Amino acid sequence: MCLERYEDLANVTVIGAQWGDEGKGKIVDWLASRADAVVRFQGGHNAGHTLVVGNQTYKLSLLPSGIVTGTLSLIGNGVVLDPWALRDEIAKLESQGVAITTENFGIADNCPLILPIHRDLDVLREAAAGKGKIGTTGRGIGPAYEDKVGRRAIRVCDLAHIDQLDPQLDRLCAHHDALRAGFNEPPIDRAGLIEQLREIAPFVQKFAQPVWKRLNDVKKGGARILFEGAQGVLLDVDHGTYPFVTSSNTVSGTVASGSGMGPGSAGFVLGIVKAYTTRVGSGPFPTELEDETGQRLGERGHEFGTVTARKRRCGWFDAVLVRQTCAISGVTGIALTKIDVLDGFEKIKICTGYRLDGEVLDYLPAHAAEQARVEPIYEEIDGWEGTTVGARSWADLPAQAVKYIRRIEELIECPVASVSTSPEREDTILVRDPFAD
């Protein structure tokens, strides 16, 4: 069983413990309704959460999930922000009746911006990569993070000082113009970029604030904070299936650097885990099923990306990977989602190890070529008759479904905190309440 590694268990951190798309939206929505503040601490608008509240469906990319319930929602400095995408997302939610104001929403003033030139570079690179494509969303996330660490980013706070941007634009253009020339693209239109920034600045500036200070202030008042991760640990730039990863750290440790709170603030780390495995885009996937079973999982699970609408690759549950991600991210307990998708399968397989060149491994090696060559070792168990859809207690589940869940706990060496049995918020079996610890 996982140890509680963090000091402040009044807070909860939610991360995806696979390749993303684990169903974080529903879990975060439920937790957000009981939190005092919700914080996004990494990633960009390549993330996607779908929330189902009553008869209304909300699709979020940048906005923290708490915004739907009116909970204080903050974008931390670890996020890269596309201000135009944010404006569109806010307009969409407001058209659905969600109120977004300076009282319930804020953006870190030291948050880096995604600019149109970042989207351009992202698309150009991927198109030219040939077999080296890594499956980016083309939204400029990676290039924006590159400019951040290259110390040439334009940040939210710079929008209040546009007339003083020349030194930063010099550094930015020196870098990007050389890259654009390599793709036979014209140099950056500096005047045009400045005009775009002037146009969007008032919209962004009204939400800009020192988020680190706001968070520390609300914490002093006894607030419960929910930290909302994007993507999944297997897409972490350090710990994921590199180079087929995102451009940020998706592990729970990023809470501290991406929000401005100390490392003891992560609290109860809840890893969201799908009852099978999916992946979008390129990269290794040991348990992938390119057959009728994989197609059945995809159809029953409606496996299409919230942001990209790309079809997800599907496979059996990989206990090796989830055990690894739980260890790396200090997961306190998991929320198991989409168990209902497995209803009606006569036999279900779980990956318990790998074979690589005759050797048995209990972890995924770091090298991409070896990751692509590992062969899954499966344990097969009986499926179950009946349905798990809508179950809200262990007694509502078929006995064999309970056995499957208990076996997952054993293999990943981490307890189940909840089980989700449909997209509806209330269709959840709660084993351990993260906010009650």
C-alpha positions as CSV (number, residue, x, y, z in Angstrom):
1,M,0.0,0.0,0.0
2,C,1.2,3.6,-0.7
3,L,2.5,5.7,2.2
4,E,1.1,9.2,2.7
5,R,4.2,11.2,1.7
6,Y,2.9,14.7,2.1
7,E,2.4,17.0,5.0
8,D,-0.8,18.9,4.1
9,L,-3.6,16.4,3.5
10,A,-6.2,19.1,3.5
11,N,-5.2,19.5,-0.2
12,V,-5.7,17.1,-3.1
13,T,-3.6,16.7,-6.2
14,V,-5.2,14.9,-9.2
15,I,-2.9,13.5,-11.9
16,G,-3.4,11.0,-14.7
17,A,-1.5,7.8,-14.0
18,Q,-1.4,6.6,-17.6
19,W,-1.1,8.4,-20.9
20,G,-3.9,10.9,-20.2
21,D,-7.6,10.6,-21.1
22,E,-8.2,8.6,-17.9
23,G,-11.4,10.4,-17.0
24,K,-10.0,13.1,-14.8
25,G,-12.8,15.6,-15.7
26,K,-15.5,13.8,-13.7
27,I,-13.3,13.2,-10.7
28,V,-12.0,16.7,-10.6
29,D,-15.5,18.1,-11.0
30,W,-16.7,16.1,-8.0
31,L,-13.7,17.2,-5.9
32,A,-13.9,20.8,-7.1
33,S,-17.5,21.0,-5.7
34,R,-16.0,20.5,-2.3
35,A,-12.8,22.5,-2.7
36,D,-12.2,26.2,-2.0
37,A,-9.8,26.7,-4.9
38,V,-8.8,24.7,-8.0
39,V,-5.4,25.2,-9.7
40,R,-4.0,24.2,-13.0
41,F,-0.2,23.9,-12.5
42,Q,1.2,22.7,-15.9
43,G,0.4,22.1,-19.6
44,G,-1.6,24.2,-22.0
45,H,-4.8,24.0,-24.0
46,N,-3.7,20.6,-25.4
47,A,-5.3,19.1,-22.3
48,G,-9.0,18.2,-22.4
49,H,-11.5,17.6,-19.6
50,T,-15.2,16.7,-20.3
51,L,-17.6,17.4,-17.4
52,V,-21.1,16.0,-17.4
53,V,-23.3,17.9,-14.9
54,G,-27.0,17.0,-15.2
55,N,-28.0,17.4,-18.8
56,Q,-25.2,19.7,-19.6
57,T,-21.8,18.8,-21.0
58,Y,-18.8,21.1,-20.6
59,K,-15.5,20.7,-22.5
60,L,-12.6,22.4,-20.9
61,S,-9.0,22.8,-22.1
62,L,-7.4,25.6,-20.2
63,L,-9.9,26.6,-17.5
64,P,-9.7,24.6,-14.2
65,S,-12.7,22.4,-13.7
66,G,-13.8,24.3,-10.6
67,I,-15.0,27.1,-12.8
68,V,-18.2,25.2,-13.7
69,T,-19.3,25.2,-10.0
70,G,-18.1,28.8,-9.3
71,T,-15.1,27.6,-7.2
72,L,-12.1,29.9,-7.2
73,S,-10.1,28.7,-10.3
74,L,-6.5,29.7,-10.9
75,I,-4.1,29.1,-13.7
76,G,-0.6,28.8,-12.3
77,N,2.8,29.9,-13.6
78,G,3.6,26.3,-14.8
79,V,1.0,26.6,-17.5
80,V,1.7,28.0,-21.0
81,L,-1.3,30.2,-21.9
82,D,-2.8,30.8,-25.3
83,P,-4.8,34.0,-24.6
84,W,-6.9,33.7,-27.7
85,A,-7.8,30.1,-27.0
86,L,-8.7,31.2,-23.4
87,R,-11.0,33.9,-24.7
88,D,-12.8,31.5,-27.0
89,E,-13.1,28.9,-24.2
90,I,-14.5,31.5,-21.8
91,A,-17.0,32.7,-24.4
92,K,-18.2,29.1,-25.0
93,L,-18.7,28.5,-21.3
94,E,-20.5,31.8,-20.8
95,S,-22.8,30.9,-23.6
96,Q,-23.7,27.8,-21.5
97,G,-24.5,29.9,-18.5
98,V,-21.2,29.7,-16.6
99,A,-20.2,33.0,-14.9
100,I,-16.5,33.8,-15.1
101,T,-15.4,36.9,-13.3
102,T,-12.3,38.4,-11.6
103,E,-13.7,37.0,-8.4
104,N,-13.7,33.4,-9.3
105,F,-10.9,33.2,-11.9
106,G,-7.3,34.3,-12.0
107,I,-4.1,33.9,-14.2
108,A,-0.6,33.9,-12.8
109,D,1.1,37.2,-13.9
110,N,4.3,35.2,-14.5
111,C,2.7,32.7,-16.8
112,P,4.3,32.4,-20.3
113,L,2.2,33.1,-23.4
114,I,1.7,30.9,-26.4
115,L,1.9,33.1,-29.5
116,P,0.8,32.5,-33.1
117,I,4.5,32.0,-34.0
118,H,4.6,29.0,-31.6
119,R,1.6,27.4,-33.3
120,D,3.3,28.0,-36.7
121,L,6.6,26.4,-35.5
122,D,4.8,23.4,-34.0
123,V,3.0,22.6,-37.2
124,L,6.0,23.2,-39.4
125,R,8.2,20.9,-37.4
126,E,5.7,18.0,-37.2
127,A,5.0,18.2,-40.9
128,A,8.8,18.0,-41.7
129,A,9.5,15.2,-39.2
130,G,8.5,12.3,-41.4
131,K,8.9,9.1,-39.4
132,G,10.1,11.2,-36.5
133,K,6.6,12.6,-35.8
134,I,5.8,12.5,-32.1
135,G,2.1,13.3,-32.4
136,T,1.9,16.9,-31.1
137,T,-1.5,18.6,-31.1
138,G,0.0,21.5,-33.1
139,R,-1.1,24.1,-30.5
140,G,2.3,25.5,-29.9
141,I,2.8,24.0,-26.4
142,G,6.3,22.7,-26.9
143,P,7.8,25.8,-28.6
144,A,6.3,28.0,-25.9
145,Y,8.0,25.9,-23.2
146,E,11.2,26.1,-25.2
147,D,11.1,29.9,-25.2
148,K,10.4,29.9,-21.5
149,V,13.5,28.0,-20.6
150,G,15.4,29.9,-23.3
151,R,14.5,33.1,-21.4
152,R,12.9,34.7,-24.4
153,A,9.2,34.2,-23.5
154,I,6.6,36.9,-23.4
155,R,4.7,36.6,-20.2
156,V,1.3,37.7,-18.9
157,C,2.9,40.6,-16.9
158,D,4.5,41.9,-20.1
159,L,1.1,42.7,-21.6
160,A,1.0,45.7,-19.2
161,H,4.2,47.0,-20.7
162,I,3.9,46.3,-24.4
163,D,5.9,49.5,-25.3
164,Q,8.9,48.0,-23.5
165,L,8.9,44.7,-25.3
166,D,11.6,45.4,-27.9
167,P,14.5,43.7,-26.0
168,Q,12.4,40.5,-25.6
169,L,11.2,40.7,-29.2
170,D,14.8,41.0,-30.3
171,R,15.7,37.7,-28.6
172,L,12.5,36.0,-29.7
173,C,12.9,37.0,-33.4
174,A,16.6,36.2,-33.5
175,H,15.7,32.6,-32.5
176,H,12.5,32.1,-34.5
177,D,13.5,33.9,-37.6
178,A,16.4,31.5,-38.1
179,L,14.1,28.5,-37.6
180,R,11.5,29.9,-39.9
181,A,14.1,30.5,-42.6
182,G,15.0,26.8,-42.4
183,F,11.4,26.1,-43.3
184,N,11.4,28.7,-46.1
185,E,9.0,30.9,-44.1
186,P,9.2,34.7,-43.9
187,P,10.5,36.4,-40.7
188,I,8.1,37.3,-37.8
189,D,5.9,40.2,-38.5
190,R,6.9,42.1,-35.4
191,A,4.4,45.0,-35.9
192,G,1.6,42.5,-36.6
193,L,2.5,40.5,-33.4
194,I,2.5,43.6,-31.3
195,E,-0.9,44.6,-32.6
196,Q,-2.2,41.2,-31.8
197,L,-0.9,41.5,-28.2
198,R,-2.3,45.0,-27.8
199,E,-5.7,43.7,-28.9
200,I,-5.8,40.7,-26.4
201,A,-4.0,42.5,-23.5
202,P,-7.0,44.1,-21.8
203,F,-8.9,40.8,-21.8
204,V,-6.0,38.9,-20.1
205,Q,-4.9,41.7,-17.8
206,K,-8.1,41.9,-15.9
207,F,-7.5,38.3,-14.6
208,A,-3.7,38.7,-14.1
209,Q,-2.5,38.5,-10.5
210,P,0.3,37.0,-8.3
211,V,-1.3,33.5,-8.1
212,W,1.3,32.3,-5.6
213,K,0.2,35.1,-3.2
214,R,-3.5,34.4,-3.7
215,L,-3.0,30.7,-3.0
216,N,-0.9,31.3,0.1
217,D,-3.5,33.9,1.4
218,V,-6.4,31.5,0.9
219,K,-4.4,28.7,2.5
220,K,-3.8,30.8,5.6
221,G,-7.6,31.1,5.9
222,G,-7.9,27.3,6.0
223,A,-8.9,26.7,2.4
224,R,-8.9,23.3,0.8
225,I,-7.0,23.5,-2.5
226,L,-7.4,21.1,-5.4
227,F,-4.4,20.9,-7.8
228,E,-5.5,19.7,-11.3
229,G,-3.0,18.0,-13.5
230,A,-3.2,17.7,-17.3
231,Q,-2.2,14.8,-19.5
232,G,-0.7,11.8,-17.7
233,V,2.5,10.7,-16.0
234,L,3.5,8.6,-19.0
235,L,3.6,11.8,-21.0
236,D,6.0,13.5,-18.5
237,V,9.0,15.0,-20.2
238,D,11.3,13.3,-17.8
239,H,9.5,10.1,-16.7
240,G,7.3,9.4,-19.7
241,T,7.9,7.5,-23.0
242,Y,10.4,10.0,-24.3
243,P,10.4,11.5,-26.9
244,F,6.7,10.7,-27.3
245,V,5.8,13.0,-24.4
246,T,4.4,16.4,-23.7
247,S,6.7,19.4,-22.9
248,S,6.1,19.7,-19.2
249,N,6.4,17.7,-16.0
250,T,3.1,16.1,-15.4
251,V,4.0,14.4,-12.1
252,S,2.6,15.6,-8.7
253,G,5.9,17.2,-7.7
254,T,5.2,19.9,-10.3
255,V,2.5,21.3,-8.0
256,A,5.2,23.2,-6.1
257,S,7.0,24.9,-9.0
258,G,3.9,25.3,-11.2
259,S,1.8,27.1,-8.6
260,G,4.1,28.9,-6.2
261,M,3.3,26.8,-3.2
262,G,5.7,24.7,-1.2
263,P,6.3,21.0,-1.9
264,G,4.3,20.0,1.2
265,S,1.1,21.4,-0.4
266,A,0.4,18.5,-2.8
267,G,-1.6,16.7,-0.1
268,F,-3.5,13.5,-1.0
269,V,-2.2,12.5,-4.5
270,L,-5.0,10.9,-6.4
271,G,-4.0,9.0,-9.5
272,I,-6.7,8.6,-12.1
273,V,-6.5,5.2,-13.8
274,K,-8.7,3.8,-16.5
275,A,-9.7,0.1,-16.1
276,Y,-8.0,-0.6,-19.4
277,T,-5.3,1.4,-21.3
278,T,-5.5,4.0,-24.0
279,R,-3.1,6.3,-25.8
280,V,-3.4,9.1,-28.4
281,G,-0.8,9.7,-31.0
282,S,2.6,8.0,-31.6
283,G,4.8,6.1,-29.2
284,P,5.2,2.7,-27.6
285,F,2.2,0.9,-26.2
286,P,3.0,-2.6,-24.9
287,T,-0.6,-3.8,-24.4
288,E,-2.1,-2.2,-27.5
289,L,-4.8,-4.4,-29.2
290,E,-5.0,-3.9,-33.0
291,D,-7.9,-6.3,-33.3
292,E,-11.6,-6.7,-32.7
293,T,-11.1,-6.5,-28.9
294,G,-9.3,-3.2,-29.2
295,Q,-12.0,-1.9,-31.5
296,R,-14.6,-3.0,-29.0
297,L,-12.9,-1.2,-26.1
298,G,-12.7,2.0,-28.2
299,E,-16.3,1.9,-29.3
300,R,-17.7,1.1,-25.9
301,G,-15.5,3.7,-24.2
302,H,-16.1,6.4,-26.8
303,E,-12.4,6.8,-27.1
304,F,-11.9,10.0,-29.0
305,G,-9.8,12.9,-27.7
306,T,-11.7,15.9,-26.1
307,V,-9.4,18.4,-27.7
308,T,-8.3,16.8,-31.0
309,A,-11.1,14.3,-31.6
310,R,-8.3,11.8,-32.6
311,K,-9.2,8.1,-32.1
312,R,-7.4,6.6,-29.1
313,R,-5.4,3.4,-29.3
314,C,-6.8,0.8,-26.9
315,G,-5.4,-2.1,-25.0
316,W,-5.5,-4.2,-21.8
317,F,-4.7,-2.8,-18.4
318,D,-1.0,-2.5,-17.8
319,A,-0.2,-3.0,-14.2
320,V,3.5,-2.5,-14.8
321,L,3.1,1.0,-16.0
322,V,0.6,2.1,-13.4
323,R,2.8,0.7,-10.6
324,Q,5.7,2.7,-12.0
325,T,3.7,5.9,-12.3
326,C,2.2,5.6,-8.8
327,A,5.8,5.2,-7.4
328,I,7.2,8.2,-9.4
329,S,4.3,10.5,-8.5
330,G,3.8,9.4,-4.9
331,V,0.2,8.4,-5.4
332,T,-1.8,8.0,-2.2
333,G,-4.7,6.2,-3.9
334,I,-6.2,5.7,-7.3
335,A,-9.6,6.5,-8.8
336,L,-10.4,3.7,-11.2
337,T,-12.6,4.8,-14.1
338,K,-14.6,3.2,-16.9
339,I,-14.9,-0.2,-15.3
340,D,-18.3,-0.4,-17.1
341,V,-16.5,-0.6,-20.5
342,L,-15.4,-4.1,-19.5
343,D,-18.9,-5.4,-18.9
344,G,-19.6,-8.5,-21.0
345,F,-16.0,-9.5,-21.7
346,E,-15.7,-13.3,-21.3
347,K,-12.0,-13.0,-20.5
348,I,-10.0,-10.0,-19.4
349,K,-6.2,-9.7,-19.4
350,I,-3.9,-7.8,-17.2
351,C,-0.2,-7.1,-18.0
352,T,2.0,-8.1,-15.1
353,G,5.4,-7.9,-16.6
354,Y,7.5,-7.6,-19.8
355,R,9.9,-9.8,-21.8
356,L,12.8,-8.1,-23.5
357,D,15.5,-10.1,-25.2
358,G,14.7,-13.1,-23.0
359,E,14.8,-11.2,-19.8
360,V,11.7,-10.6,-17.6
361,L,11.2,-6.9,-16.5
362,D,8.9,-5.4,-13.8
363,Y,9.3,-1.9,-15.2
364,L,9.4,-0.1,-18.5
365,P,12.9,0.7,-19.7
366,A,13.9,4.2,-20.5
367,H,15.1,3.8,-24.1
368,A,12.5,4.3,-26.8
369,A,13.7,1.3,-28.9
370,E,13.5,-1.0,-25.9
371,Q,10.1,0.4,-25.0
372,A,8.9,-0.5,-28.5
373,R,10.2,-4.0,-28.3
374,V,8.9,-5.2,-24.9
375,E,6.4,-8.0,-25.0
376,P,3.6,-8.0,-22.4
377,I,3.2,-10.9,-20.0
378,Y,-0.5,-11.4,-19.3
379,E,-2.5,-12.8,-16.5
380,E,-6.0,-13.8,-17.6
381,I,-9.1,-13.7,-15.4
382,D,-12.7,-14.4,-16.0
383,G,-15.0,-11.5,-16.9
384,W,-18.4,-10.9,-15.4
385,E,-22.0,-11.1,-16.4
386,G,-24.4,-8.3,-15.7
387,T,-23.5,-4.6,-15.6
388,T,-21.5,-2.2,-13.5
389,V,-23.1,0.8,-15.0
390,G,-24.4,3.2,-12.3
391,A,-23.1,1.2,-9.4
392,R,-22.7,3.2,-6.2
393,S,-21.6,0.6,-3.7
394,W,-19.5,-2.6,-3.7
395,A,-22.8,-4.6,-3.3
396,D,-23.9,-3.2,-6.7
397,L,-21.0,-4.8,-8.5
398,P,-20.7,-8.3,-9.9
399,A,-18.4,-10.4,-7.7
400,Q,-15.9,-10.9,-10.5
401,A,-15.7,-7.1,-11.1
402,V,-14.7,-6.7,-7.5
403,K,-12.1,-9.4,-7.9
404,Y,-10.7,-7.6,-10.9
405,I,-10.4,-4.3,-8.9
406,R,-8.8,-6.1,-6.0
407,R,-6.2,-7.7,-8.3
408,I,-5.4,-4.4,-9.8
409,E,-4.7,-3.0,-6.2
410,E,-2.4,-5.9,-5.5
411,L,-0.4,-5.5,-8.8
412,I,0.1,-1.7,-8.7
413,E,0.8,-1.7,-4.9
414,C,-1.6,1.1,-4.3
415,P,-5.2,1.2,-2.9
416,V,-8.3,2.1,-4.8
417,A,-9.9,5.3,-3.4
418,S,-12.9,5.3,-5.7
419,V,-14.4,3.5,-8.7
420,S,-16.3,5.3,-11.4
421,T,-19.1,3.4,-13.1
422,S,-20.4,6.0,-15.6
423,P,-19.8,9.6,-16.7
424,E,-22.4,10.8,-14.2
425,R,-20.9,12.5,-11.2
426,E,-22.9,10.5,-8.6
427,D,-22.2,7.1,-10.2
428,T,-19.1,6.5,-8.1
429,I,-18.1,4.1,-5.4
430,L,-16.2,6.0,-2.8
431,V,-13.8,4.0,-0.8
432,R,-11.7,6.8,0.7
433,D,-12.5,10.5,0.5
434,P,-9.3,12.5,-0.3
435,F,-10.6,15.6,1.4
436,A,-11.5,13.7,4.6
437,D,-7.9,12.8,5.4
